[in-house]
């Protein structure tokens, strides 16, 4: 018996000695300025990763404890960015717009190079074609792809599909969401041109049944509907109004003819309605954004409305939209919160959008360049700016997915 105990001790001690030689962390980002709004961190800190999760955040973590050490001094280290409004349901169906058509963008071609680890497709699929979206897009992307299901069964297929009230079924929409909560995180309404409130009321009903938020792309209704009624009668706290700085046909802008943010918009924010940028190709006007931000009306969420139209015009990518907000006076910490912590909370993913110990090791390392830059809005106007964010590195689940200057690589040597 005594011999058996001794043997066991030797085994345990032996294992301990071996463990001491194995690095504790797979990756250590050293010396960066960590901005983690959820955990109240805004200071120079080291960030260590193990097993795909954040393992430690501290002022000085010993380099010897990590397999790979990356010097990120002079850069910001923030949670992996989350784009709450994008369109990535690409496919080959002819004339199918943002639902298995050719107007959306390829998730992995855009996400990592601009610091994003999660993209939310809003309204590409509906309950009828969600399985195709899951197979072709979600399962094949290295980017984490989540989605708001369109209240239209055929999704954002364009043309008459999006005008078909008979294809807007709250029960079937909610059922599909409840069965796929790992991917489906909300309900979307967009592009309806009729006078009826049915698309909105049915989407909110689906959201209620599935216990998820609703995102509304409002406007184009003929005759126009009341924005006050939408924000204060139909939407619930936590529901999202996108394209906040747009002024499109058939939609009341948030800044009125007197240059003031409408009091009913302020009232809606007070009751918890969420305001999202959703820049897009036609939904961000300095004419709206400048007076609104001067009056302190900054967005709750910063998102792109990524598609082939927006990415090649004033929008470009999420970092460009965040830079635009920075140059409009939004503090850096708030732009980070609006593209990490806030969207993660809205889609109820507490493992995302922050760098607390145990969170997914989704991390963006950003440079903040100072110089002479300019930004363009959807009306074609140009605005000079002095700050621009640039993506230096993106880490997802502990894996380096983008590394602009090869910081995580070993220096080449002729030997
Ligand atoms: Zn959109």
Boltz pocket constraint, residues with backbone or C-beta under 6 A from the ligand:
constraints:
  - pocket:
      binder: B
      contacts: [[A, 85], [A, 86], [A, 87], [A, 122], [A, 217], [A, 278], [A, 280], [A, 305]]
      max_distance: 6.0
